[in-house]
Amino acid sequence: MGGVHATARIGARGDGRGGTSLPVLESDGPLALRRTRGAASEARVMLVGAMSGPLGGDRFAVEADVGGGARLRVGSAAATIALPGQTKEGARYEVRLTVADRGELHWLPEPLISAKGSDLSVVTRVDLDAGARLVLREEQVLGRMREEPGRLGSRLVVRIAGRVVLDQELTCGPGAPGGWDGPAVLAGHRAVGQLLLARPEFAERPMEPRIFAEHACVMPLAGPAALVTAVAPDGLRLRRVLDEALAEWDIR
Amino acid sequence: MTRAALLVLADGRFPAGGHAHSGGAEAAVKAGRITGAADLEAFCRGRLHTAGLVAAALAAAAAAGADPAGLDVAADARTPSPALRTTSRRLGRQLMRAARATWPDGELDAVARRFPKGAHQPVVLGLAARAAGLGPTDAAYCAVYESVGGPATAVVRLLSLDPFEATAVLARLAPELDRVADRAVTSATAVRTEGVDVLPAASAPLLEIGAEVHAAWPVRLFAS
């Protein structure tokens, strides 16, 4: 009763002519990767599996490794929905991203939705060289329409040139530490999201802190990166806020 | 070691500048998220299990002798809001001044020299506890109590809340303070073998966002 164990891998390399090749594109079980049409210098990959999982007991992992001079954009075809499994054990979803100097990764998956009775821990670990560029989006929606959420734990750890610039965890739903839905943490909001932007030029000129919606702000981190944190009543309104930030940075 | 030193360090009248800070309560009151004792309790509970746990683990690790510079980087990574980082360093500097005068200590002097603009407050708190002859558990208790005591006192002023009610909130939270302090000490103990990544990183999105909103106000009663 161990659940499904699957690891999908993407490796992107600069082809030396300004383009990006994908020497590694490994789907695994429910995690299916498809290369889609990209822009001139950028490879695009769509994660098409895992929409109706992970279930309790499942262990999913997705790894992307972007080499120097490569540009990779990864999206997903639909939201990932954490559902209750037949085991008491929780599910685990790990994302491991590495980007080398002069590499660029846009990691823009669809939201993660925590359905009633589910129990999922998501861990995202990002390792960037000093000259790497990254745009990362994370959205968590607590419950489907008017549904109580399951337990959802998420941790995001970002290292740049070996130094941790962001380490954040959030646990929501039944069994989470007290106060998660109270006025200090989510105050009844059902969607929470982050955008992380890492660029080497922020070392010289960091982004200015700014409030740009009722519950959303841009925060320069203690390192060459900035974080947008937003909470919203639902997933649609969260996406609208995060899209606004992406548009302002000219990222589509 | 003397138990009374813990009372000196944990006393709200210890001259370290904490009374000027609401721990995010002022922003939450203004936004209508705290209107009475029940909201105050939920606010304090959320703060305790996030910022309070992280601060307590950092303080306990510093009190146990972990490298303050490594802990300071860990505190930065766990504090995405620049307003909160600035506040934490300012409070760290004020606490450092008070602690050095109270418990003269070579380690405190060295950290003060290394961080002229202030190290993060929980790190200094742990070092102050160490200088006072206290241990990691004492430092964790100071931090968890501070994480709820500050907002409770501030809300009494902000909402003219009955001080008896605010104190009852703190008393009801006491068993949870015990559990959080215990968790903090357990992870702080693991730092020696596993490094600072083992420290908890629990975050509170509305505390971070609220701190940024609050820092942009032209007029406010509390500094944070």
Boltz contact constraints between the chains, C-beta under 6 A:
constraints:
  - contact:
      token1: [A, 164]
      token2: [B, 77]
      max_distance: 6.0
  - contact:
      token1: [A, 165]
      token2: [B, 77]
      max_distance: 6.0
  - contact:
      token1: [A, 166]
      token2: [B, 77]
      max_distance: 6.0
  - contact:
      token1: [A, 167]
      token2: [B, 77]
      max_distance: 6.0
  - contact:
      token1: [A, 167]
      token2: [B, 78]
      max_distance: 6.0
  - contact:
      token1: [A, 167]
      token2: [B, 201]
      max_distance: 6.0
  - contact:
      token1: [A, 168]
      token2: [B, 201]
      max_distance: 6.0
  - contact:
      token1: [A, 168]
      token2: [B, 203]
      max_distance: 6.0
  - contact:
      token1: [A, 169]
      token2: [B, 201]
      max_distance: 6.0
  - contact:
      token1: [A, 169]
      token2: [B, 202]
      max_distance: 6.0
  - contact:
      token1: [A, 170]
      token2: [B, 203]
      max_distance: 6.0
  - contact:
      token1: [A, 177]
      token2: [B, 49]
      max_distance: 6.0
  - contact:
      token1: [A, 178]
      token2: [B, 45]
      max_distance: 6.0
  - contact:
      token1: [A, 178]
      token2: [B, 49]
      max_distance: 6.0
  - contact:
      token1: [A, 179]
      token2: [B, 42]
      max_distance: 6.0
  - contact:
      token1: [A, 179]
      token2: [B, 45]
      max_distance: 6.0
  - contact:
      token1: [A, 179]
      token2: [B, 46]
      max_distance: 6.0
  - contact:
      token1: [A, 179]
      token2: [B, 49]
      max_distance: 6.0
  - contact:
      token1: [A, 182]
      token2: [B, 42]
      max_distance: 6.0
  - contact:
      token1: [A, 182]
      token2: [B, 43]
      max_distance: 6.0
  - contact:
      token1: [A, 182]
      token2: [B, 46]
      max_distance: 6.0
  - contact:
      token1: [A, 183]
      token2: [B, 28]
      max_distance: 6.0
  - contact:
      token1: [A, 183]
      token2: [B, 33]
      max_distance: 6.0
  - contact:
      token1: [A, 183]
      token2: [B, 34]
      max_distance: 6.0
  - contact:
      token1: [A, 183]
      token2: [B, 39]
      max_distance: 6.0
  - contact:
      token1: [A, 183]
      token2: [B, 42]
      max_distance: 6.0
  - contact:
      token1: [A, 183]
      token2: [B, 43]
      max_distance: 6.0
  - contact:
      token1: [A, 184]
      token2: [B, 43]
      max_distance: 6.0
  - contact:
      token1: [A, 184]
      token2: [B, 46]
      max_distance: 6.0
  - contact:
      token1: [A, 184]
      token2: [B, 47]
      max_distance: 6.0
  - contact:
      token1: [A, 184]
      token2: [B, 204]
      max_distance: 6.0
  - contact:
      token1: [A, 184]
      token2: [B, 207]
      max_distance: 6.0
  - contact:
      token1: [A, 185]
      token2: [B, 46]
      max_distance: 6.0
  - contact:
      token1: [A, 185]
      token2: [B, 204]
      max_distance: 6.0
  - contact:
      token1: [A, 185]
      token2: [B, 206]
      max_distance: 6.0
  - contact:
      token1: [A, 187]
      token2: [B, 33]
      max_distance: 6.0
  - contact:
      token1: [A, 187]
      token2: [B, 206]
      max_distance: 6.0
  - contact:
      token1: [A, 192]
      token2: [B, 205]
      max_distance: 6.0
  - contact:
      token1: [A, 209]
      token2: [B, 82]
      max_distance: 6.0
  - contact:
      token1: [A, 209]
      token2: [B, 212]
      max_distance: 6.0
  - contact:
      token1: [A, 211]
      token2: [B, 212]
      max_distance: 6.0
  - contact:
      token1: [A, 211]
      token2: [B, 213]
      max_distance: 6.0
  - contact:
      token1: [A, 215]
      token2: [B, 209]
      max_distance: 6.0
  - contact:
      token1: [A, 217]
      token2: [B, 209]
      max_distance: 6.0
  - contact:
      token1: [A, 217]
      token2: [B, 212]
      max_distance: 6.0
  - contact:
      token1: [A, 219]
      token2: [B, 80]
      max_distance: 6.0
  - contact:
      token1: [A, 219]
      token2: [B, 81]
      max_distance: 6.0
  - contact:
      token1: [A, 219]
      token2: [B, 82]
      max_distance: 6.0
  - contact:
      token1: [A, 220]
      token2: [B, 82]
      max_distance: 6.0
  - contact:
      token1: [A, 221]
      token2: [B, 80]
      max_distance: 6.0
  - contact:
      token1: [A, 222]
      token2: [B, 76]
      max_distance: 6.0
  - contact:
      token1: [A, 227]
      token2: [B, 80]
      max_distance: 6.0
  - contact:
      token1: [A, 229]
      token2: [B, 205]
      max_distance: 6.0
  - contact:
      token1: [A, 229]
      token2: [B, 208]
      max_distance: 6.0
  - contact:
      token1: [A, 229]
      token2: [B, 209]
      max_distance: 6.0
  - contact:
      token1: [A, 231]
      token2: [B, 205]
      max_distance: 6.0
